[in-house]
Amino acid sequence: MKNSIKVERAKKNMTQQELAELIQVSRQTINSIEAGKYVPSTVLALKIAKIFGQPVELIFELEEGD
């Protein structure tokens, strides 16, 4: 699964730590999601999308084979 979290954070000049605090997870969780090492739960994906004011499908995209 691909995601645009890093791009969306940059648009808002937001650090991984700031995003993590807003959605109540660790900075390492945000790092792992951005790196594609961890697929977030539906609830977490929805929280992230809400922070950026975007539909979840604009933040997260399935790749072929997912």
PDB file of N, CA, C, O and CB in Angstrom:
ATOM      1  N   MET A   1       0.836  -1.169   0.000  1.00  0.00           N
ATOM      2  CA  MET A   1       0.000   0.000   0.000  1.00  0.00           C
ATOM      3  C   MET A   1       0.888   1.243   0.000  1.00  0.00           C
ATOM      4  O   MET A   1       1.796   1.373   0.821  1.00  0.00           O
ATOM      5  CB  MET A   1      -0.955  -0.008   1.210  1.00  0.00           C
ATOM      6  N   LYS A   2       0.613   2.142  -0.925  1.00  0.00           N
ATOM      7  CA  LYS A   2       1.337   3.409  -0.997  1.00  0.00           C
ATOM      8  C   LYS A   2       0.575   4.448  -0.185  1.00  0.00           C
ATOM      9  O   LYS A   2      -0.628   4.322   0.041  1.00  0.00           O
ATOM     10  CB  LYS A   2       1.516   3.877  -2.477  1.00  0.00           C
ATOM     11  N   ASN A   3       1.296   5.475   0.249  1.00  0.00           N
ATOM     12  CA  ASN A   3       0.619   6.568   0.937  1.00  0.00           C
ATOM     13  C   ASN A   3       1.338   7.884   0.659  1.00  0.00           C
ATOM     14  O   ASN A   3       2.506   7.910   0.270  1.00  0.00           O
ATOM     15  CB  ASN A   3       0.550   6.298   2.454  1.00  0.00           C
ATOM     16  N   SER A   4       0.611   8.961   0.869  1.00  0.00           N
ATOM     17  CA  SER A   4       1.163  10.293   0.622  1.00  0.00           C
ATOM     18  C   SER A   4       1.287  11.090   1.927  1.00  0.00           C
ATOM     19  O   SER A   4       1.205  12.319   1.917  1.00  0.00           O
ATOM     20  CB  SER A   4       0.283  11.056  -0.383  1.00  0.00           C
ATOM     21  N   ILE A   5       1.482  10.398   3.027  1.00  0.00           N
ATOM     22  CA  ILE A   5       1.555  11.074   4.325  1.00  0.00           C
ATOM     23  C   ILE A   5       2.709  12.073   4.361  1.00  0.00           C
ATOM     24  O   ILE A   5       2.542  13.198   4.831  1.00  0.00           O
ATOM     25  CB  ILE A   5       1.713  10.047   5.454  1.00  0.00           C
ATOM     26  N   LYS A   6       3.861  11.672   3.874  1.00  0.00           N
ATOM     27  CA  LYS A   6       5.029  12.565   3.910  1.00  0.00           C
ATOM     28  C   LYS A   6       4.751  13.849   3.122  1.00  0.00           C
ATOM     29  O   LYS A   6       5.110  14.940   3.564  1.00  0.00           O
ATOM     30  CB  LYS A   6       6.278  11.849   3.338  1.00  0.00           C
ATOM     31  N   VAL A   7       4.123  13.717   1.975  1.00  0.00           N
ATOM     32  CA  VAL A   7       3.777  14.877   1.141  1.00  0.00           C
ATOM     33  C   VAL A   7       2.769  15.763   1.863  1.00  0.00           C
ATOM     34  O   VAL A   7       2.915  16.985   1.894  1.00  0.00           O
ATOM     35  CB  VAL A   7       3.207  14.422  -0.225  1.00  0.00           C
ATOM     36  N   GLU A   8       1.748  15.140   2.440  1.00  0.00           N
ATOM     37  CA  GLU A   8       0.723  15.901   3.153  1.00  0.00           C
ATOM     38  C   GLU A   8       1.307  16.601   4.378  1.00  0.00           C
ATOM     39  O   GLU A   8       0.920  17.727   4.688  1.00  0.00           O
ATOM     40  CB  GLU A   8      -0.428  14.981   3.573  1.00  0.00           C
ATOM     41  N   ARG A   9       2.224  15.952   5.067  1.00  0.00           N
ATOM     42  CA  ARG A   9       2.888  16.583   6.208  1.00  0.00           C
ATOM     43  C   ARG A   9       3.675  17.798   5.761  1.00  0.00           C
ATOM     44  O   ARG A   9       3.652  18.843   6.412  1.00  0.00           O
ATOM     45  CB  ARG A   9       3.811  15.587   6.918  1.00  0.00           C
ATOM     46  N   ALA A  10       4.377  17.650   4.639  1.00  0.00           N
ATOM     47  CA  ALA A  10       5.190  18.758   4.115  1.00  0.00           C
ATOM     48  C   ALA A  10       4.313  19.965   3.763  1.00  0.00           C
ATOM     49  O   ALA A  10       4.693  21.110   4.004  1.00  0.00           O
ATOM     50  CB  ALA A  10       5.986  18.301   2.869  1.00  0.00           C
ATOM     51  N   LYS A  11       3.147  19.696   3.196  1.00  0.00           N
ATOM     52  CA  LYS A  11       2.225  20.788   2.854  1.00  0.00           C
ATOM     53  C   LYS A  11       1.821  21.586   4.087  1.00  0.00           C
ATOM     54  O   LYS A  11       1.598  22.795   4.008  1.00  0.00           O
ATOM     55  CB  LYS A  11       0.976  20.234   2.164  1.00  0.00           C
ATOM     56  N   LYS A  12       1.727  20.909   5.221  1.00  0.00           N
ATOM     57  CA  LYS A  12       1.320  21.556   6.467  1.00  0.00           C
ATOM     58  C   LYS A  12       2.512  21.887   7.364  1.00  0.00           C
ATOM     59  O   LYS A  12       2.341  22.336   8.497  1.00  0.00           O
ATOM     60  CB  LYS A  12       0.345  20.667   7.218  1.00  0.00           C
ATOM     61  N   ASN A  13       3.720  21.661   6.846  1.00  0.00           N
ATOM     62  CA  ASN A  13       4.940  21.910   7.615  1.00  0.00           C
ATOM     63  C   ASN A  13       4.859  21.210   8.979  1.00  0.00           C
ATOM     64  O   ASN A  13       5.115  21.813  10.021  1.00  0.00           O
ATOM     65  CB  ASN A  13       5.164  23.436   7.801  1.00  0.00           C
ATOM     66  N   MET A  14       4.498  19.930   8.943  1.00  0.00           N
ATOM     67  CA  MET A  14       4.254  19.142  10.148  1.00  0.00           C
ATOM     68  C   MET A  14       5.295  18.035  10.264  1.00  0.00           C
ATOM     69  O   MET A  14       5.630  17.383   9.275  1.00  0.00           O
ATOM     70  CB  MET A  14       2.829  18.546  10.134  1.00  0.00           C
ATOM     71  N   THR A  15       5.798  17.828  11.463  1.00  0.00           N
ATOM     72  CA  THR A  15       6.757  16.752  11.688  1.00  0.00           C
ATOM     73  C   THR A  15       6.023  15.440  11.949  1.00  0.00           C
ATOM     74  O   THR A  15       4.819  15.423  12.207  1.00  0.00           O
ATOM     75  CB  THR A  15       7.690  17.092  12.870  1.00  0.00           C
ATOM     76  N   GLN A  16       6.768  14.352  11.877  1.00  0.00           N
ATOM     77  CA  GLN A  16       6.195  13.049  12.228  1.00  0.00           C
ATOM     78  C   GLN A  16       5.710  13.072  13.668  1.00  0.00           C
ATOM     79  O   GLN A  16       4.647  12.532  13.974  1.00  0.00           O
ATOM     80  CB  GLN A  16       7.228  11.915  12.025  1.00  0.00           C
ATOM     81  N   GLN A  17       6.478  13.692  14.552  1.00  0.00           N
ATOM     82  CA  GLN A  17       6.104  13.756  15.964  1.00  0.00           C
ATOM     83  C   GLN A  17       4.800  14.515  16.165  1.00  0.00           C
ATOM     84  O   GLN A  17       3.948  14.092  16.947  1.00  0.00           O
ATOM     85  CB  GLN A  17       7.215  14.411  16.774  1.00  0.00           C
ATOM     86  N   GLU A  18       4.640  15.624  15.469  1.00  0.00           N
ATOM     87  CA  GLU A  18       3.408  16.413  15.602  1.00  0.00           C
ATOM     88  C   GLU A  18       2.198  15.610  15.132  1.00  0.00           C
ATOM     89  O   GLU A  18       1.158  15.615  15.791  1.00  0.00           O
ATOM     90  CB  GLU A  18       3.517  17.727  14.798  1.00  0.00           C
ATOM     91  N   LEU A  19       2.324  14.923  14.002  1.00  0.00           N
ATOM     92  CA  LEU A  19       1.224  14.088  13.513  1.00  0.00           C
ATOM     93  C   LEU A  19       0.929  12.968  14.498  1.00  0.00           C
ATOM     94  O   LEU A  19      -0.230  12.689  14.804  1.00  0.00           O
ATOM     95  CB  LEU A  19       1.557  13.505  12.128  1.00  0.00           C
ATOM     96  N   ALA A  20       1.970  12.338  14.986  1.00  0.00           N
ATOM     97  CA  ALA A  20       1.808  11.243  15.946  1.00  0.00           C
ATOM     98  C   ALA A  20       1.041  11.700  17.184  1.00  0.00           C
ATOM     99  O   ALA A  20       0.155  10.995  17.666  1.00  0.00           O
ATOM    100  CB  ALA A  20       3.177  10.686  16.355  1.00  0.00           C
ATOM    101  N   GLU A  21       1.380  12.867  17.690  1.00  0.00           N
ATOM    102  CA  GLU A  21       0.703  13.387  18.874  1.00  0.00           C
ATOM    103  C   GLU A  21      -0.766  13.672  18.598  1.00  0.00           C
ATOM    104  O   GLU A  21      -1.619  13.421  19.450  1.00  0.00           O
ATOM    105  CB  GLU A  21       1.393  14.652  19.363  1.00  0.00           C
ATOM    106  N   LEU A  22      -1.066  14.192  17.416  1.00  0.00           N
ATOM    107  CA  LEU A  22      -2.459  14.493  17.061  1.00  0.00           C
ATOM    108  C   LEU A  22      -3.335  13.243  16.999  1.00  0.00           C
ATOM    109  O   LEU A  22      -4.515  13.287  17.346  1.00  0.00           O
ATOM    110  CB  LEU A  22      -2.509  15.211  15.725  1.00  0.00           C
ATOM    111  N   ILE A  23      -2.756  12.135  16.557  1.00  0.00           N
ATOM    112  CA  ILE A  23      -3.569  10.914  16.435  1.00  0.00           C
ATOM    113  C   ILE A  23      -3.236   9.877  17.510  1.00  0.00           C
ATOM    114  O   ILE A  23      -3.718   8.745  17.470  1.00  0.00           O
ATOM    115  CB  ILE A  23      -3.373  10.296  15.056  1.00  0.00           C
ATOM    116  N   GLN A  24      -2.412  10.282  18.459  1.00  0.00           N
ATOM    117  CA  GLN A  24      -2.111   9.484  19.646  1.00  0.00           C
ATOM    118  C   GLN A  24      -1.452   8.134  19.335  1.00  0.00           C
ATOM    119  O   GLN A  24      -1.882   7.079  19.802  1.00  0.00           O
ATOM    120  CB  GLN A  24      -3.375   9.250  20.419  1.00  0.00           C
ATOM    121  N   VAL A  25      -0.394   8.215  18.530  1.00  0.00           N
ATOM    122  CA  VAL A  25       0.461   7.055  18.265  1.00  0.00           C
ATOM    123  C   VAL A  25       1.906   7.511  18.431  1.00  0.00           C
ATOM    124  O   VAL A  25       2.161   8.695  18.651  1.00  0.00           O
ATOM    125  CB  VAL A  25       0.207   6.454  16.820  1.00  0.00           C
ATOM    126  N   SER A  26       2.843   6.590  18.328  1.00  0.00           N
ATOM    127  CA  SER A  26       4.251   6.972  18.428  1.00  0.00           C
ATOM    128  C   SER A  26       4.765   7.522  17.099  1.00  0.00           C
ATOM    129  O   SER A  26       4.201   7.259  16.037  1.00  0.00           O
ATOM    130  CB  SER A  26       5.100   5.772  18.866  1.00  0.00           C
ATOM    131  N   ARG A  27       5.848   8.291  17.187  1.00  0.00           N
ATOM    132  CA  ARG A  27       6.479   8.791  15.963  1.00  0.00           C
ATOM    133  C   ARG A  27       6.961   7.629  15.107  1.00  0.00           C
ATOM    134  O   ARG A  27       6.938   7.701  13.878  1.00  0.00           O
ATOM    135  CB  ARG A  27       7.655   9.733  16.298  1.00  0.00           C
ATOM    136  N   GLN A  28       7.400   6.549  15.768  1.00  0.00           N
ATOM    137  CA  GLN A  28       7.871   5.369  15.044  1.00  0.00           C
ATOM    138  C   GLN A  28       6.746   4.740  14.213  1.00  0.00           C
ATOM    139  O   GLN A  28       6.991   4.197  13.136  1.00  0.00           O
ATOM    140  CB  GLN A  28       8.440   4.336  16.029  1.00  0.00           C
ATOM    141  N   THR A  29       5.520   4.818  14.721  1.00  0.00           N
ATOM    142  CA  THR A  29       4.373   4.296  13.953  1.00  0.00           C
ATOM    143  C   THR A  29       4.203   5.098  12.669  1.00  0.00           C
ATOM    144  O   THR A  29       4.009   4.520  11.600  1.00  0.00           O
ATOM    145  CB  THR A  29       3.065   4.348  14.798  1.00  0.00           C
ATOM    146  N   ILE A  30       4.274   6.408  12.763  1.00  0.00           N
ATOM    147  CA  ILE A  30       4.155   7.260  11.572  1.00  0.00           C
ATOM    148  C   ILE A  30       5.285   6.948  10.602  1.00  0.00           C
ATOM    149  O   ILE A  30       5.058   6.833   9.398  1.00  0.00           O
ATOM    150  CB  ILE A  30       4.175   8.765  11.960  1.00  0.00           C
ATOM    151  N   ASN A  31       6.490   6.811  11.116  1.00  0.00           N
ATOM    152  CA  ASN A  31       7.637   6.488  10.270  1.00  0.00           C
ATOM    153  C   ASN A  31       7.418   5.163   9.547  1.00  0.00           C
ATOM    154  O   ASN A  31       7.692   5.060   8.352  1.00  0.00           O
ATOM    155  CB  ASN A  31       8.925   6.429  11.107  1.00  0.00           C
ATOM    156  N   SER A  32       6.933   4.160  10.250  1.00  0.00           N
ATOM    157  CA  SER A  32       6.705   2.840   9.649  1.00  0.00           C
ATOM    158  C   SER A  32       5.609   2.875   8.589  1.00  0.00           C
ATOM    159  O   SER A  32       5.712   2.200   7.565  1.00  0.00           O
ATOM    160  CB  SER A  32       6.339   1.829  10.729  1.00  0.00           C
ATOM    161  N   ILE A  33       4.568   3.656   8.829  1.00  0.00           N
ATOM    162  CA  ILE A  33       3.490   3.787   7.835  1.00  0.00           C
ATOM    163  C   ILE A  33       4.038   4.479   6.592  1.00  0.00           C
ATOM    164  O   ILE A  33       3.819   4.011   5.474  1.00  0.00           O
ATOM    165  CB  ILE A  33       2.276   4.586   8.418  1.00  0.00           C
ATOM    166  N   GLU A  34       4.748   5.587   6.778  1.00  0.00           N
ATOM    167  CA  GLU A  34       5.317   6.324   5.639  1.00  0.00           C
ATOM    168  C   GLU A  34       6.248   5.441   4.817  1.00  0.00           C
ATOM    169  O   GLU A  34       6.265   5.528   3.589  1.00  0.00           O
ATOM    170  CB  GLU A  34       6.076   7.566   6.130  1.00  0.00           C
ATOM    171  N   ALA A  35       7.020   4.595   5.487  1.00  0.00           N
ATOM    172  CA  ALA A  35       7.989   3.733   4.805  1.00  0.00           C
ATOM    173  C   ALA A  35       7.341   2.505   4.164  1.00  0.00           C
ATOM    174  O   ALA A  35       8.006   1.742   3.464  1.00  0.00           O
ATOM    175  CB  ALA A  35       9.056   3.288   5.783  1.00  0.00           C
ATOM    176  N   GLY A  36       6.046   2.320   4.407  1.00  0.00           N
ATOM    177  CA  GLY A  36       5.353   1.169   3.831  1.00  0.00           C
ATOM    178  C   GLY A  36       5.612  -0.129   4.570  1.00  0.00           C
ATOM    179  O   GLY A  36       5.330  -1.209   4.051  1.00  0.00           O
ATOM    180  N   LYS A  37       6.152  -0.031   5.791  1.00  0.00           N
ATOM    181  CA  LYS A  37       6.447  -1.224   6.579  1.00  0.00           C
ATOM    182  C   LYS A  37       5.272  -1.644   7.446  1.00  0.00           C
ATOM    183  O   LYS A  37       5.239  -2.762   7.961  1.00  0.00           O
ATOM    184  CB  LYS A  37       7.659  -0.987   7.446  1.00  0.00           C
ATOM    185  N   TYR A  38       4.310  -0.744   7.604  1.00  0.00           N
ATOM    186  CA  TYR A  38       3.165  -0.998   8.469  1.00  0.00           C
ATOM    187  C   TYR A  38       1.918  -0.472   7.793  1.00  0.00           C
ATOM    188  O   TYR A  38       1.888   0.673   7.342  1.00  0.00           O
ATOM    189  CB  TYR A  38       3.354  -0.348   9.861  1.00  0.00           C
ATOM    190  N   VAL A  39       0.879  -1.307   7.718  1.00  0.00           N
ATOM    191  CA  VAL A  39      -0.410  -0.895   7.158  1.00  0.00           C
ATOM    192  C   VAL A  39      -1.301  -0.504   8.329  1.00  0.00           C
ATOM    193  O   VAL A  39      -1.569  -1.327   9.204  1.00  0.00           O
ATOM    194  CB  VAL A  39      -1.068  -2.043   6.288  1.00  0.00           C
ATOM    195  N   PRO A  40      -1.763   0.746   8.355  1.00  0.00           N
ATOM    196  CA  PRO A  40      -2.549   1.196   9.505  1.00  0.00           C
ATOM    197  C   PRO A  40      -3.934   0.560   9.538  1.00  0.00           C
ATOM    198  O   PRO A  40      -4.463   0.111   8.521  1.00  0.00           O
ATOM    199  CB  PRO A  40      -2.681   2.709   9.484  1.00  0.00           C
ATOM    200  N   SER A  41      -4.495   0.537  10.729  1.00  0.00           N
ATOM    201  CA  SER A  41      -5.882   0.091  10.881  1.00  0.00           C
ATOM    202  C   SER A  41      -6.803   1.082  10.171  1.00  0.00           C
ATOM    203  O   SER A  41      -6.391   2.190   9.828  1.00  0.00           O
ATOM    204  CB  SER A  41      -6.269  -0.043  12.393  1.00  0.00           C
ATOM    205  N   THR A  42      -8.020   0.682   9.961  1.00  0.00           N
ATOM    206  CA  THR A  42      -9.004   1.569   9.340  1.00  0.00           C
ATOM    207  C   THR A  42      -9.173   2.833  10.174  1.00  0.00           C
ATOM    208  O   THR A  42      -9.203   3.938   9.634  1.00  0.00           O
ATOM    209  CB  THR A  42     -10.361   0.851   9.173  1.00  0.00           C
ATOM    210  N   VAL A  43      -9.282   2.672  11.472  1.00  0.00           N
ATOM    211  CA  VAL A  43      -9.465   3.825  12.359  1.00  0.00           C
ATOM    212  C   VAL A  43      -8.276   4.780  12.249  1.00  0.00           C
ATOM    213  O   VAL A  43      -8.462   5.992  12.148  1.00  0.00           O
ATOM    214  CB  VAL A  43      -9.643   3.360  13.822  1.00  0.00           C
ATOM    215  N   LEU A  44      -7.083   4.249  12.266  1.00  0.00           N
ATOM    216  CA  LEU A  44      -5.887   5.087  12.167  1.00  0.00           C
ATOM    217  C   LEU A  44      -5.817   5.789  10.815  1.00  0.00           C
ATOM    218  O   LEU A  44      -5.481   6.971  10.746  1.00  0.00           O
ATOM    219  CB  LEU A  44      -4.625   4.245  12.386  1.00  0.00           C
ATOM    220  N   ALA A  45      -6.131   5.071   9.750  1.00  0.00           N
ATOM    221  CA  ALA A  45      -6.131   5.672   8.407  1.00  0.00           C
ATOM    222  C   ALA A  45      -7.152   6.805   8.328  1.00  0.00           C
ATOM    223  O   ALA A  45      -6.880   7.846   7.729  1.00  0.00           O
ATOM    224  CB  ALA A  45      -6.438   4.602   7.330  1.00  0.00           C
ATOM    225  N   LEU A  46      -8.312   6.607   8.924  1.00  0.00           N
ATOM    226  CA  LEU A  46      -9.342   7.648   8.913  1.00  0.00           C
ATOM    227  C   LEU A  46      -8.914   8.866   9.732  1.00  0.00           C
ATOM    228  O   LEU A  46      -9.183  10.002   9.339  1.00  0.00           O
ATOM    229  CB  LEU A  46     -10.662   7.092   9.455  1.00  0.00           C
ATOM    230  N   LYS A  47      -8.258   8.640  10.853  1.00  0.00           N
ATOM    231  CA  LYS A  47      -7.754   9.755  11.665  1.00  0.00           C
ATOM    232  C   LYS A  47      -6.729  10.569  10.890  1.00  0.00           C
ATOM    233  O   LYS A  47      -6.756  11.800  10.915  1.00  0.00           O
ATOM    234  CB  LYS A  47      -7.134   9.236  12.972  1.00  0.00           C
ATOM    235  N   ILE A  48      -5.828   9.882  10.206  1.00  0.00           N
ATOM    236  CA  ILE A  48      -4.794  10.563   9.411  1.00  0.00           C
ATOM    237  C   ILE A  48      -5.443  11.384   8.304  1.00  0.00           C
ATOM    238  O   ILE A  48      -5.088  12.545   8.099  1.00  0.00           O
ATOM    239  CB  ILE A  48      -3.797   9.539   8.805  1.00  0.00           C
ATOM    240  N   ALA A  49      -6.382  10.792   7.597  1.00  0.00           N
ATOM    241  CA  ALA A  49      -7.067  11.500   6.513  1.00  0.00           C
ATOM    242  C   ALA A  49      -7.796  12.735   7.045  1.00  0.00           C
ATOM    243  O   ALA A  49      -7.794  13.785   6.402  1.00  0.00           O
ATOM    244  CB  ALA A  49      -8.063  10.562   5.803  1.00  0.00           C
ATOM    245  N   LYS A  50      -8.413  12.609   8.207  1.00  0.00           N
ATOM    246  CA  LYS A  50      -9.139  13.739   8.806  1.00  0.00           C
ATOM    247  C   LYS A  50      -8.194  14.883   9.144  1.00  0.00           C
ATOM    248  O   LYS A  50      -8.528  16.047   8.923  1.00  0.00           O
ATOM    249  CB  LYS A  50      -9.887  13.289  10.070  1.00  0.00           C
ATOM    250  N   ILE A  51      -7.018  14.566   9.677  1.00  0.00           N
ATOM    251  CA  ILE A  51      -6.022  15.597  10.005  1.00  0.00           C
ATOM    252  C   ILE A  51      -5.665  16.410   8.760  1.00  0.00           C
ATOM    253  O   ILE A  51      -5.508  17.629   8.827  1.00  0.00           O
ATOM    254  CB  ILE A  51      -4.746  14.951  10.607  1.00  0.00           C
ATOM    255  N   PHE A  52      -5.540  15.722   7.627  1.00  0.00           N
ATOM    256  CA  PHE A  52      -5.141  16.394   6.392  1.00  0.00           C
ATOM    257  C   PHE A  52      -6.329  16.921   5.592  1.00  0.00           C
ATOM    258  O   PHE A  52      -6.142  17.562   4.558  1.00  0.00           O
ATOM    259  CB  PHE A  52      -4.339  15.451   5.535  1.00  0.00           C
ATOM    260  N   GLY A  53      -7.541  16.657   6.058  1.00  0.00           N
ATOM    261  CA  GLY A  53      -8.730  17.158   5.359  1.00  0.00           C
ATOM    262  C   GLY A  53      -8.903  16.552   3.982  1.00  0.00           C
ATOM    263  O   GLY A  53      -9.388  17.205   3.059  1.00  0.00           O
ATOM    264  N   GLN A  54      -8.498  15.284   3.851  1.00  0.00           N
ATOM    265  CA  GLN A  54      -8.560  14.584   2.568  1.00  0.00           C
ATOM    266  C   GLN A  54      -9.341  13.278   2.731  1.00  0.00           C
ATOM    267  O   GLN A  54      -9.367  12.709   3.822  1.00  0.00           O
ATOM    268  CB  GLN A  54      -7.132  14.303   2.023  1.00  0.00           C
ATOM    269  N   PRO A  55      -9.976  12.797   1.658  1.00  0.00           N
ATOM    270  CA  PRO A  55     -10.567  11.461   1.725  1.00  0.00           C
ATOM    271  C   PRO A  55      -9.452  10.423   1.898  1.00  0.00           C
ATOM    272  O   PRO A  55      -8.352  10.587   1.372  1.00  0.00           O
ATOM    273  CB  PRO A  55     -11.411  11.160   0.444  1.00  0.00           C
ATOM    274  N   VAL A  56      -9.747   9.377   2.625  1.00  0.00           N
ATOM    275  CA  VAL A  56      -8.741   8.362   2.929  1.00  0.00           C
ATOM    276  C   VAL A  56      -8.115   7.787   1.653  1.00  0.00           C
ATOM    277  O   VAL A  56      -6.929   7.457   1.639  1.00  0.00           O
ATOM    278  CB  VAL A  56      -9.365   7.239   3.758  1.00  0.00           C
ATOM    279  N   GLU A  57      -8.908   7.665   0.587  1.00  0.00           N
ATOM    280  CA  GLU A  57      -8.368   7.081  -0.643  1.00  0.00           C
ATOM    281  C   GLU A  57      -7.403   8.009  -1.382  1.00  0.00           C
ATOM    282  O   GLU A  57      -6.731   7.576  -2.318  1.00  0.00           O
ATOM    283  CB  GLU A  57      -9.500   6.706  -1.563  1.00  0.00           C
ATOM    284  N   LEU A  58      -7.327   9.272  -0.977  1.00  0.00           N
ATOM    285  CA  LEU A  58      -6.308  10.165  -1.540  1.00  0.00           C
ATOM    286  C   LEU A  58      -5.003  10.080  -0.747  1.00  0.00           C
ATOM    287  O   LEU A  58      -3.942  10.440  -1.257  1.00  0.00           O
ATOM    288  CB  LEU A  58      -6.820  11.616  -1.559  1.00  0.00           C
ATOM    289  N   ILE A  59      -5.077   9.614   0.476  1.00  0.00           N
ATOM    290  CA  ILE A  59      -3.879   9.443   1.306  1.00  0.00           C
ATOM    291  C   ILE A  59      -3.275   8.061   1.116  1.00  0.00           C
ATOM    292  O   ILE A  59      -2.055   7.908   1.053  1.00  0.00           O
ATOM    293  CB  ILE A  59      -4.212   9.668   2.782  1.00  0.00           C
ATOM    294  N   PHE A  60      -4.139   7.058   1.027  1.00  0.00           N
ATOM    295  CA  PHE A  60      -3.699   5.665   0.907  1.00  0.00           C
ATOM    296  C   PHE A  60      -4.179   5.080  -0.405  1.00  0.00           C
ATOM    297  O   PHE A  60      -5.324   5.293  -0.806  1.00  0.00           O
ATOM    298  CB  PHE A  60      -4.213   4.819   2.087  1.00  0.00           C
ATOM    299  N   GLU A  61      -3.299   4.334  -1.081  1.00  0.00           N
ATOM    300  CA  GLU A  61      -3.624   3.736  -2.373  1.00  0.00           C
ATOM    301  C   GLU A  61      -3.116   2.293  -2.431  1.00  0.00           C
ATOM    302  O   GLU A  61      -1.952   2.011  -2.148  1.00  0.00           O
ATOM    303  CB  GLU A  61      -3.018   4.570  -3.527  1.00  0.00           C
ATOM    304  N   LEU A  62      -4.008   1.410  -2.799  1.00  0.00           N
ATOM    305  CA  LEU A  62      -3.600   0.007  -2.952  1.00  0.00           C
ATOM    306  C   LEU A  62      -2.681  -0.128  -4.150  1.00  0.00           C
ATOM    307  O   LEU A  62      -2.881   0.513  -5.181  1.00  0.00           O
ATOM    308  CB  LEU A  62      -4.833  -0.920  -3.111  1.00  0.00           C
ATOM    309  N   GLU A  63      -1.673  -0.969  -3.999  1.00  0.00           N
ATOM    310  CA  GLU A  63      -0.788  -1.298  -5.101  1.00  0.00           C
ATOM    311  C   GLU A  63      -1.207  -2.653  -5.668  1.00  0.00           C
ATOM    312  O   GLU A  63      -1.869  -3.439  -4.991  1.00  0.00           O
ATOM    313  CB  GLU A  63       0.703  -1.314  -4.641  1.00  0.00           C
ATOM    314  N   GLU A  64      -0.827  -2.911  -6.883  1.00  0.00           N
ATOM    315  CA  GLU A  64      -1.133  -4.199  -7.469  1.00  0.00           C
ATOM    316  C   GLU A  64      -0.494  -5.281  -6.597  1.00  0.00           C
ATOM    317  O   GLU A  64       0.680  -5.181  -6.240  1.00  0.00           O
ATOM    318  CB  GLU A  64      -0.627  -4.283  -8.946  1.00  0.00           C
ATOM    319  N   GLY A  65      -1.239  -6.278  -6.267  1.00  0.00           N
ATOM    320  CA  GLY A  65      -0.739  -7.354  -5.428  1.00  0.00           C
ATOM    321  C   GLY A  65      -1.134  -7.215  -3.961  1.00  0.00           C
ATOM    322  O   GLY A  65      -0.922  -8.135  -3.170  1.00  0.00           O
ATOM    323  N   ASP A  66      -1.702  -6.076  -3.599  1.00  0.00           N
ATOM    324  CA  ASP A  66      -2.183  -5.880  -2.219  1.00  0.00           C
ATOM    325  C   ASP A  66      -3.472  -6.653  -2.005  1.00  0.00           C
ATOM    326  O   ASP A  66      -4.038  -6.620  -0.912  1.00  0.00           O
ATOM    327  CB  ASP A  66      -2.405  -4.374  -1.915  1.00  0.00           C
TER     328      ASP A  66
END
